């Protein structure tokens, strides 16, 4: 278990550093007023309209960096720091979340695949740590339990990996639209791209951590004798 804890500590540290950079960049670009004066809500509604999406509602949620698209309710949920704000960071986040709505409307394959995994991951994520722990404790008498835990954990790892193309594609769609529609100027575009780049890195760190942990448990199982 010491190896798993070490991997966890390293990933937590890297995740903390990347998260701090993301919050720092977001705060910095939030101080840059958008030249066109549009709010995050207005940008989101404009992007949805430009893609012919009329059945998605733009709403707001509490918290910071809590922005997300919910395919079940067809809502683009923007945080308080994005919904009514008029700056480069808000433009980037609002367009990114609408990028997910566009993926949904166009049946983007990776988003569809990830959506199918959500029910499975929601169940396995709450059980897997206890199954893995029990599997290690009973490795000599009931190794099959650890194997079950590894299989369950693999589903969460797969979910983390699939999330990467989904998030990067949403950012690419957002940046392309922001540039083509001239929603942002050259300087604001650079800020938007940088903010989304750091946001994407949080998902990369999570995926690497999940892969590393999965390999660790696999090594325990393979070397049990």
DRENPA-3360 file (N, C-alpha, C; in nm, 2 decimals, always signed):
BEGIN
1 = XXXXXXXX = +0.08/-0.12/+0.00/+0.00/+0.00/+0.00/+0.09/+0.13/+0.00 ~ +0.21/+0.11/+0.05/+0.30/+0.23/+0.06/+0.32/+0.29/-0.08 ~ +0.33/+0.20/-0.18/+0.35/+0.25/-0.32/+0.23/+0.33/-0.37 ~ +0.12/+0.28/-0.34/-0.01/+0.35/-0.38/-0.02/+0.49/-0.31 ~ +0.02/+0.49/-0.18/+0.02/+0.62/-0.11/+0.12/+0.72/-0.17 ~ +0.24/+0.67/-0.21/+0.34/+0.75/-0.27/+0.29/+0.81/-0.40 ~ +0.24/+0.72/-0.48/+0.18/+0.77/-0.61/+0.07/+0.88/-0.58 ~ -0.01/+0.85/-0.49/-0.12/+0.95/-0.45/-0.06/+1.08/-0.41;
9 = XXXXXXXX = +0.04/+1.08/-0.32/+0.10/+1.20/-0.27/+0.16/+1.28/-0.39 ~ +0.23/+1.21/-0.48/+0.30/+1.28/-0.59/+0.19/+1.35/-0.68 ~ +0.09/+1.27/-0.71/-0.02/+1.32/-0.80/-0.09/+1.44/-0.73 ~ -0.12/+1.42/-0.60/-0.18/+1.53/-0.53/-0.10/+1.66/-0.53 ~ +0.03/+1.64/-0.52/+0.12/+1.76/-0.52/+0.12/+1.83/-0.66 ~ +0.13/+1.74/-0.77/+0.13/+1.80/-0.90/-0.01/+1.86/-0.93 ~ -0.11/+1.79/-0.89/-0.25/+1.85/-0.91/-0.27/+1.98/-0.84 ~ -0.21/+1.99/-0.72/-0.22/+2.12/-0.64/-0.15/+2.23/-0.72;
17 = XXXXXXXX = -0.03/+2.20/-0.77/+0.05/+2.30/-0.84/-0.02/+2.34/-0.97 ~ -0.07/+2.25/-1.04/-0.14/+2.28/-1.17/-0.27/+2.36/-1.13 ~ -0.34/+2.31/-1.03/-0.46/+2.38/-0.99/-0.44/+2.53/-0.94 ~ -0.32/+2.55/-0.88/-0.29/+2.68/-0.83/-0.26/+2.77/-0.95 ~ -0.19/+2.71/-1.05/-0.16/+2.79/-1.17/-0.29/+2.83/-1.24 ~ -0.38/+2.73/-1.25/-0.51/+2.76/-1.31/-0.59/+2.87/-1.25 ~ -0.59/+2.86/-1.11/-0.66/+2.97/-1.04/-0.59/+3.10/-1.06 ~ -0.46/+3.10/-1.06/-0.38/+3.22/-1.08/-0.41/+3.29/-1.22;
25 = XXXXXXXX = -0.41/+3.20/-1.32/-0.43/+3.25/-1.45/-0.57/+3.30/-1.47 ~ -0.67/+3.23/-1.41/-0.81/+3.27/-1.42/-0.83/+3.41/-1.35 ~ -0.76/+3.42/-1.23/-0.77/+3.55/-1.16/-0.71/+3.66/-1.24 ~ -0.60/+3.63/-1.30/-0.53/+3.74/-1.38/-0.61/+3.78/-1.50 ~ -0.66/+3.68/-1.57/-0.74/+3.71/-1.69/-0.88/+3.77/-1.66 ~ -0.92/+3.74/-1.54/-1.05/+3.80/-1.50/-1.04/+3.95/-1.47 ~ -0.92/+4.00/-1.46/-0.90/+4.14/-1.45/-0.89/+4.21/-1.58 ~ -0.90/+4.14/-1.69/-0.89/+4.20/-1.82/-1.03/+4.21/-1.89;
33 = XXXXXXXX = -1.08/+4.33/-1.89/-1.22/+4.36/-1.94/-1.22/+4.32/-2.09 ~ -1.33/+4.25/-2.13/-1.35/+4.21/-2.27/-1.38/+4.33/-2.35 ~ -1.31/+4.35/-2.46/-1.33/+4.47/-2.55/-1.47/+4.48/-2.60 ~ -1.54/+4.37/-2.63/-1.68/+4.38/-2.68/-1.78/+4.40/-2.57 ~ -1.74/+4.39/-2.44/-1.83/+4.41/-2.33/-1.94/+4.30/-2.31 ~ -1.92/+4.19/-2.37/-2.02/+4.08/-2.35/-1.99/+4.00/-2.23 ~ -2.10/+3.95/-2.16/-2.09/+3.87/-2.04/-2.07/+3.73/-2.08 ~ -2.03/+3.64/-1.98/-2.02/+3.50/-2.01/-2.15/+3.44/-2.06;
41 = XXXXXXXX = -2.26/+3.48/-2.00/-2.39/+3.44/-2.04/-2.42/+3.47/-2.18 ~ -2.39/+3.60/-2.22/-2.42/+3.64/-2.36/-2.33/+3.57/-2.46 ~ -2.21/+3.54/-2.42/-2.12/+3.47/-2.51/-2.17/+3.33/-2.53 ~ -2.21/+3.26/-2.42/-2.26/+3.13/-2.43/-2.39/+3.12/-2.52 ~ -2.48/+3.21/-2.50/-2.60/+3.21/-2.58/-2.57/+3.24/-2.72 ~ -2.47/+3.33/-2.75/-2.43/+3.36/-2.89/-2.37/+3.23/-2.95 ~ -2.29/+3.16/-2.88/-2.22/+3.04/-2.94/-2.32/+2.93/-2.97 ~ -2.42/+2.92/-2.88/-2.52/+2.82/-2.90/-2.61/+2.85/-3.02;
49 = XXXXXXXX = -2.64/+2.98/-3.03/-2.72/+3.02/-3.14/-2.65/+3.01/-3.28 ~ -2.52/+3.04/-3.28/-2.44/+3.03/-3.40/-2.43/+2.88/-3.45 ~ -2.45/+2.79/-3.35/-2.44/+2.65/-3.39/-2.58/+2.59/-3.41 ~ -2.69/+2.67/-3.40/-2.82/+2.63/-3.42/-2.88/+2.55/-3.31 ~ -2.82/+2.57/-3.19/-2.87/+2.49/-3.07/-2.97/+2.58/-3.00 ~ -3.10/+2.53/-3.00/-3.20/+2.61/-2.93/-3.26/+2.54/-2.81 ~ -3.22/+2.42/-2.78/-3.28/+2.35/-2.67/-3.19/+2.34/-2.55 ~ -3.09/+2.42/-2.54/-3.00/+2.43/-2.43/-3.01/+2.56/-2.36;
57 = XXXXXXXX = -3.03/+2.56/-2.23/-3.04/+2.68/-2.15/-2.91/+2.71/-2.08 ~ -2.88/+2.84/-2.07/-2.76/+2.89/-2.00/-2.81/+2.94/-1.86 ~ -2.75/+2.88/-1.76/-2.79/+2.91/-1.62/-2.66/+2.93/-1.54 ~ -2.67/+2.96/-1.41/-2.56/+2.98/-1.33/-2.56/+2.89/-1.20 ~ -2.44/+2.86/-1.15/-2.43/+2.78/-1.03/-2.33/+2.85/-0.94 ~ -2.34/+2.81/-0.81/-2.25/+2.87/-0.71/-2.11/+2.82/-0.72 ~ -2.02/+2.89/-0.66/-1.88/+2.85/-0.66/-1.79/+2.90/-0.77 ~ -1.66/+2.87/-0.76/-1.56/+2.91/-0.86/-1.51/+2.79/-0.93;
65 = XXXXXXXX = -1.50/+2.80/-1.06/-1.45/+2.69/-1.15/-1.54/+2.57/-1.14 ~ -1.67/+2.60/-1.12/-1.77/+2.49/-1.11/-1.85/+2.48/-1.24 ~ -1.81/+2.55/-1.34/-1.87/+2.55/-1.47/-1.88/+2.41/-1.53 ~ -1.99/+2.37/-1.59/-2.01/+2.25/-1.65/-2.13/+2.24/-1.74 ~ -2.13/+2.15/-1.84/-2.24/+2.12/-1.92/-2.31/+2.00/-1.88 ~ -2.44/+2.00/-1.86/-2.51/+1.88/-1.82/-2.60/+1.83/-1.93 ~ -2.56/+1.72/-2.00/-2.63/+1.67/-2.11/-2.77/+1.62/-2.08 ~ -2.79/+1.57/-1.95/-2.92/+1.52/-1.91/-3.02/+1.63/-1.90;
73 = XXXXXXXX = -2.99/+1.75/-1.85/-3.08/+1.86/-1.84/-3.07/+1.96/-1.95 ~ -2.96/+1.93/-2.04/-2.93/+2.03/-2.15/-2.92/+2.17/-2.10 ~ -2.83/+2.18/-2.00/-2.80/+2.32/-1.95/-2.65/+2.34/-1.95 ~ -2.61/+2.47/-1.98/-2.48/+2.51/-1.97/-2.47/+2.59/-1.84 ~ -2.40/+2.53/-1.74/-2.40/+2.59/-1.60/-2.28/+2.67/-1.58 ~ -2.29/+2.80/-1.57/-2.17/+2.89/-1.55/-2.16/+2.93/-1.41 ~ -2.04/+2.94/-1.35/-2.02/+2.98/-1.22/-2.04/+3.13/-1.21 ~ -2.05/+3.18/-1.08/-2.08/+3.32/-1.06/-1.97/+3.41/-1.12;
81 = XXXXXXXX = -1.85/+3.36/-1.13/-1.73/+3.44/-1.18/-1.73/+3.44/-1.33 ~ -1.83/+3.37/-1.40/-1.83/+3.36/-1.54/-1.96/+3.41/-1.60 ~ -2.07/+3.38/-1.53/-2.21/+3.41/-1.58/-2.23/+3.55/-1.62 ~ -2.20/+3.64/-1.52/-2.23/+3.78/-1.54/-2.10/+3.87/-1.57 ~ -1.99/+3.81/-1.56/-1.86/+3.88/-1.58/-1.83/+3.90/-1.73 ~ -1.75/+4.01/-1.75/-1.72/+4.05/-1.89/-1.57/+4.06/-1.91 ~ -1.50/+3.95/-1.91/-1.36/+3.95/-1.92/-1.31/+3.83/-2.00 ~ -1.18/+3.82/-2.03/-1.12/+3.72/-2.11/-1.14/+3.58/-2.05;
89 = XXXXXXXX = -1.13/+3.56/-1.92/-1.14/+3.43/-1.86/-1.29/+3.38/-1.87 ~ -1.38/+3.47/-1.85/-1.52/+3.43/-1.86/-1.56/+3.39/-2.00 ~ -1.50/+3.46/-2.10/-1.52/+3.43/-2.24/-1.47/+3.29/-2.27 ~ -1.35/+3.26/-2.22/-1.29/+3.12/-2.25/-1.38/+3.01/-2.19 ~ -1.42/+3.03/-2.06/-1.49/+2.92/-1.99/-1.63/+2.91/-2.05 ~ -1.70/+3.02/-2.08/-1.83/+3.01/-2.13/-1.83/+2.94/-2.27 ~ -1.73/+2.97/-2.35/-1.73/+2.91/-2.48/-1.69/+2.76/-2.47 ~ -1.60/+2.73/-2.38/-1.56/+2.59/-2.36/-1.68/+2.50/-2.32;
97 = XXXXXXXX = -1.76/+2.55/-2.22/-1.88/+2.47/-2.18/-1.98/+2.46/-2.30 ~ -1.99/+2.56/-2.38/-2.08/+2.55/-2.49/-2.02/+2.45/-2.60 ~ -1.89/+2.44/-2.59/-1.82/+2.34/-2.68/-1.87/+2.20/-2.65 ~ -1.90/+2.17/-2.52/-1.96/+2.04/-2.49/-2.10/+2.03/-2.54 ~ -2.17/+2.14/-2.54/-2.31/+2.14/-2.59/-2.31/+2.11/-2.74 ~ -2.21/+2.17/-2.81/-2.20/+2.14/-2.95/-2.16/+2.00/-2.98 ~ -2.07/+1.94/-2.89/-2.04/+1.80/-2.91/-2.16/+1.71/-2.89 ~ -2.25/+1.75/-2.79/-2.37/+1.67/-2.77/-2.46/+1.68/-2.89;
105 = XXXXXXXX = -2.48/+1.80/-2.94/-2.57/+1.82/-3.05/-2.52/+1.75/-3.18 ~ -2.39/+1.74/-3.20/-2.33/+1.68/-3.31/-2.29/+1.53/-3.29 ~ -2.34/+1.48/-3.18/-2.31/+1.34/-3.14/-2.16/+1.30/-3.15 ~ -2.08/+1.38/-3.09/-1.94/+1.36/-3.08/-1.91/+1.23/-3.01 ~ -1.84/+1.13/-3.08/-1.83/+1.00/-3.03/-1.77/+0.98/-2.90 ~ -1.66/+1.06/-2.87/-1.60/+1.04/-2.74/-1.69/+1.09/-2.62 ~ -1.77/+1.19/-2.65/-1.86/+1.24/-2.55/-1.97/+1.13/-2.52 ~ -2.02/+1.07/-2.63/-2.12/+0.97/-2.62/-2.06/+0.85/-2.54;
113 = XXXXXXXX = -1.94/+0.81/-2.57/-1.88/+0.70/-2.50/-1.86/+0.73/-2.35 ~ -1.82/+0.85/-2.32/-1.80/+0.89/-2.18/-1.94/+0.90/-2.10 ~ -2.04/+0.94/-2.17/-2.17/+0.95/-2.11/-2.22/+0.81/-2.07 ~ -2.19/+0.71/-2.15/-2.23/+0.58/-2.13/-2.16/+0.52/-2.00 ~ -2.04/+0.57/-1.98/-1.97/+0.52/-1.86/-2.00/+0.59/-1.73 ~ -2.07/+0.70/-1.74/-2.10/+0.77/-1.62/-2.18/+0.69/-1.51 ~ -2.29/+0.62/-1.55/-2.36/+0.54/-1.45/-2.27/+0.43/-1.39 ~ -2.18/+0.37/-1.47/-2.09/+0.26/-1.42/-1.99/+0.32/-1.32;
121 = XXXXXXXX = -1.93/+0.43/-1.36/-1.83/+0.50/-1.28/-1.88/+0.55/-1.15 ~ -2.01/+0.60/-1.15/-2.07/+0.65/-1.03/-2.09/+0.55/-0.92 ~ -2.11/+0.42/-0.97/-2.12/+0.31/-0.87/-1.98/+0.26/-0.83 ~ -1.90/+0.23/-0.93/-1.77/+0.17/-0.90/-1.68/+0.26/-0.81 ~ -1.69/+0.39/-0.83/-1.60/+0.48/-0.76/-1.62/+0.48/-0.61 ~ -1.75/+0.45/-0.57/-1.78/+0.45/-0.43/-1.74/+0.32/-0.36 ~ -1.72/+0.21/-0.44/-1.69/+0.08/-0.39/-1.55/+0.04/-0.41 ~ -1.48/+0.09/-0.51/-1.35/+0.03/-0.55/-1.24/+0.04/-0.44;
129 = XXXXXXXX = -1.24/+0.15/-0.37/-1.13/+0.16/-0.27/-1.14/+0.05/-0.16 ~ -1.26/+0.02/-0.12/-1.28/-0.08/-0.02/-1.25/-0.22/-0.07 ~ -1.29/-0.25/-0.20/-1.26/-0.38/-0.26/-1.11/-0.40/-0.28 ~ -1.04/-0.29/-0.32/-0.90/-0.30/-0.34/-0.83/-0.32/-0.20 ~ -0.87/-0.25/-0.10/-0.81/-0.27/+0.03/-0.83/-0.42/+0.08 ~ -0.96/-0.46/+0.06/-0.99/-0.60/+0.10/-0.91/-0.70/+0.02 ~ -0.89/-0.67/-0.11/-0.81/-0.76/-0.19/-0.67/-0.77/-0.15 ~ -0.61/-0.66/-0.11/-0.47/-0.66/-0.06/-0.46/-0.74/+0.07;
137 = XXXXXXXX = -0.55/-0.72/+0.16/-0.55/-0.79/+0.29/-0.56/-0.94/+0.27 ~ -0.64/-0.97/+0.17/-0.67/-1.12/+0.15/-0.60/-1.17/+0.02 ~ -0.49/-1.11/-0.01/-0.41/-1.14/-0.13/-0.37/-1.29/-0.14 ~ -0.34/-1.34/-0.02/-0.29/-1.48/-0.02/-0.40/-1.59/-0.02 ~ -0.52/-1.55/+0.03/-0.62/-1.64/+0.04/-0.74/-1.62/-0.06 ~ -0.76/-1.50/-0.10/-0.86/-1.47/-0.20/-0.82/-1.36/-0.30 ~ -0.72/-1.40/-0.38/-0.66/-1.30/-0.48/-0.76/-1.25/-0.58 ~ -0.87/-1.33/-0.60/-0.97/-1.29/-0.70/-1.04/-1.15/-0.66;
145 = XXXXXXXX = -1.04/-1.13/-0.53/-1.10/-1.00/-0.48/-1.02/-0.88/-0.53 ~ -0.89/-0.89/-0.53/-0.81/-0.78/-0.58/-0.83/-0.77/-0.73 ~ -0.84/-0.88/-0.80/-0.86/-0.87/-0.94/-0.99/-0.80/-0.98 ~ -1.09/-0.83/-0.90/-1.22/-0.76/-0.92/-1.21/-0.61/-0.89 ~ -1.13/-0.57/-0.79/-1.10/-0.43/-0.76/-1.03/-0.37/-0.87 ~ -0.93/-0.44/-0.93/-0.85/-0.38/-1.04/-0.94/-0.36/-1.16 ~ -1.03/-0.45/-1.19/-1.12/-0.44/-1.31/-1.22/-0.32/-1.28 ~ -1.27/-0.30/-1.16/-1.35/-0.19/-1.13/-1.28/-0.06/-1.14;
153 = XXXXXXXX = -1.15/-0.06/-1.09/-1.07/+0.07/-1.10/-1.04/+0.10/-1.24 ~ -1.02/+0.00/-1.32/-0.99/+0.02/-1.46/-1.10/+0.10/-1.53 ~ -1.22/+0.09/-1.49/-1.33/+0.16/-1.55/-1.32/+0.31/-1.52 ~ -1.27/+0.34/-1.40/-1.25/+0.49/-1.36/-1.13/+0.54/-1.44 ~ -1.03/+0.46/-1.46/-0.91/+0.50/-1.53/-0.95/+0.52/-1.68 ~ -1.03/+0.43/-1.74/-1.08/+0.45/-1.87/-1.16/+0.58/-1.88 ~ -1.24/+0.61/-1.78/-1.32/+0.73/-1.79/-1.23/+0.86/-1.79 ~ -1.12/+0.85/-1.71/-1.02/+0.96/-1.70/-0.95/+0.98/-1.84;
161 = XXXXXXXX = -0.92/+0.87/-1.90/-0.85/+0.88/-2.03/-0.95/+0.94/-2.14 ~ -1.07/+0.89/-2.14/-1.17/+0.93/-2.24/-1.20/+1.08/-2.22 ~ -1.19/+1.13/-2.10/-1.22/+1.27/-2.07/-1.13/+1.36/-2.14 ~ -1.00/+1.32/-2.17/-0.90/+1.40/-2.23/-0.94/+1.45/-2.37 ~ -0.97/+1.36/-2.46/-1.02/+1.41/-2.60/-1.14/+1.49/-2.59 ~ -1.23/+1.46/-2.50/-1.36/+1.54/-2.48/-1.33/+1.68/-2.44 ~ -1.24/+1.70/-2.34/-1.21/+1.83/-2.29/-1.12/+1.91/-2.39 ~ -1.03/+1.85/-2.46/-0.94/+1.92/-2.55/-1.03/+1.96/-2.68;
169 = XXXXXXXX = -1.11/+1.87/-2.72/-1.20/+1.91/-2.83/-1.29/+2.02/-2.80 ~ -1.35/+2.02/-2.68/-1.44/+2.14/-2.64/-1.36/+2.27/-2.64 ~ -1.23/+2.26/-2.60/-1.15/+2.39/-2.60/-1.12/+2.43/-2.74 ~ -1.09/+2.33/-2.82/-1.06/+2.37/-2.96/-1.18/+2.43/-3.03 ~ -1.29/+2.37/-3.01/-1.42/+2.43/-3.07/-1.44/+2.57/-3.01 ~ -1.42/+2.59/-2.89/-1.44/+2.72/-2.82/-1.34/+2.83/-2.88 ~ -1.22/+2.79/-2.89/-1.12/+2.89/-2.94/-1.14/+2.92/-3.09 ~ -1.18/+2.82/-3.16/-1.20/+2.84/-3.31/-1.32/+2.94/-3.33;
177 = XXXXXXXX = -1.42/+2.92/-3.25/-1.54/+3.00/-3.26/-1.51/+3.14/-3.21 ~ -1.44/+3.16/-3.10/-1.40/+3.29/-3.05/-1.32/+3.37/-3.15 ~ -1.24/+3.30/-3.22/-1.15/+3.37/-3.32/-1.23/+3.40/-3.45 ~ -1.30/+3.30/-3.50/-1.37/+3.32/-3.63/-1.48/+3.43/-3.61 ~ -1.55/+3.43/-3.50/-1.66/+3.53/-3.48/-1.61/+3.66/-3.42 ~ -1.48/+3.67/-3.40/-1.41/+3.79/-3.35/-1.47/+3.83/-3.22 ~ -1.50/+3.74/-3.14/-1.56/+3.77/-3.00/-1.45/+3.83/-2.92 ~ -1.33/+3.79/-2.94/-1.21/+3.84/-2.86/-1.11/+3.89/-2.96;
185 = XXXXXXXX = -1.03/+3.99/-2.91/-0.92/+4.04/-3.00/-0.80/+3.95/-2.98 ~ -0.69/+3.99/-3.04/-0.57/+3.90/-3.04/-0.52/+3.88/-2.90 ~ -0.51/+3.98/-2.82/-0.46/+3.96/-2.68/-0.55/+3.88/-2.60 ~ -0.68/+3.90/-2.61/-0.78/+3.83/-2.53/-0.78/+3.68/-2.58 ~ -0.76/+3.66/-2.71/-0.75/+3.52/-2.76/-0.64/+3.44/-2.69 ~ -0.52/+3.51/-2.68/-0.41/+3.44/-2.62/-0.44/+3.41/-2.47 ~ -0.50/+3.50/-2.40/-0.54/+3.48/-2.26/-0.64/+3.36/-2.25 ~ -0.74/+3.36/-2.34/-0.84/+3.25/-2.34/-0.77/+3.12/-2.36;
193 = XXXXXXXX = -0.68/+3.11/-2.46/-0.61/+2.99/-2.49/-0.53/+2.94/-2.38 ~ -0.46/+3.03/-2.31/-0.38/+3.00/-2.20/-0.46/+2.94/-2.08 ~ -0.57/+3.01/-2.05/-0.66/+2.96/-1.95/-0.71/+2.82/-1.97 ~ -0.75/+2.80/-2.09/-0.81/+2.66/-2.13/-0.70/+2.56/-2.13 ~ -0.58/+2.60/-2.16/-0.46/+2.51/-2.16/-0.44/+2.46/-2.02 ~ -0.44/+2.55/-1.92/-0.41/+2.51/-1.78/-0.53/+2.42/-1.73 ~ -0.65/+2.46/-1.77/-0.77/+2.38/-1.73/-0.75/+2.23/-1.78 ~ -0.71/+2.22/-1.90/-0.69/+2.08/-1.96/-0.59/+2.00/-1.89;
201 = XXXXXXXX = -0.49/+2.07/-1.84/-0.38/+2.00/-1.77/-0.42/+1.94/-1.64 ~ -0.53/+1.99/-1.58/-0.58/+1.92/-1.46/-0.64/+1.78/-1.49 ~ -0.69/+1.77/-1.61/-0.74/+1.64/-1.65/-0.63/+1.55/-1.69 ~ -0.52/+1.60/-1.75/-0.41/+1.52/-1.78/-0.35/+1.46/-1.65 ~ -0.33/+1.54/-1.55/-0.27/+1.50/-1.42/-0.36/+1.39/-1.36 ~ -0.49/+1.41/-1.37/-0.58/+1.31/-1.31/-0.57/+1.18/-1.39 ~ -0.56/+1.18/-1.52/-0.55/+1.06/-1.60/-0.42/+0.99/-1.57 ~ -0.31/+1.06/-1.56/-0.18/+1.00/-1.53/-0.18/+0.93/-1.40;
209 = XXXXXXXX = -0.24/+1.00/-1.30/-0.25/+0.95/-1.16/-0.33/+0.82/-1.16 ~ -0.44/+0.82/-1.23/-0.52/+0.70/-1.24/-0.45/+0.58/-1.30 ~ -0.38/+0.61/-1.41/-0.30/+0.50/-1.48/-0.19/+0.45/-1.39 ~ -0.12/+0.54/-1.32/-0.01/+0.50/-1.23/-0.06/+0.41/-1.12 ~ -0.18/+0.45/-1.06/-0.24/+0.37/-0.95/-0.28/+0.23/-1.00 ~ -0.34/+0.23/-1.12/-0.39/+0.10/-1.18/-0.27/+0.01/-1.20 ~ -0.16/+0.06/-1.25/-0.04/-0.02/-1.28/+0.01/-0.08/-1.15 ~ +0.01/+0.00/-1.04/+0.06/-0.04/-0.91/-0.02/-0.16/-0.86;
217 = XXXXXXXX = -0.15/-0.15/-0.87/-0.23/-0.26/-0.82/-0.21/-0.39/-0.91 ~ -0.19/-0.36/-1.04/-0.17/-0.48/-1.12/-0.04/-0.55/-1.09 ~ +0.06/-0.47/-1.05/+0.19/-0.53/-1.01/+0.18/-0.61/-0.88 ~ +0.10/-0.56/-0.79/+0.07/-0.64/-0.67/+0.01/-0.77/-0.70 ~ -0.09/-0.76/-0.79/-0.16/-0.89/-0.83/-0.07/-0.99/-0.90 ~ +0.01/-0.93/-0.99/+0.10/-1.02/-1.07/+0.21/-1.08/-0.99 ~ +0.25/-1.01/-0.89/+0.36/-1.06/-0.80/+0.32/-1.12/-0.67 ~ +0.19/-1.15/-0.66/+0.14/-1.20/-0.54/+0.20/-1.33/-0.49;
225 = X = +0.27/-1.40/-0.58/+0.34/-1.53/-0.54/+0.49/-1.51/-0.53;
% end
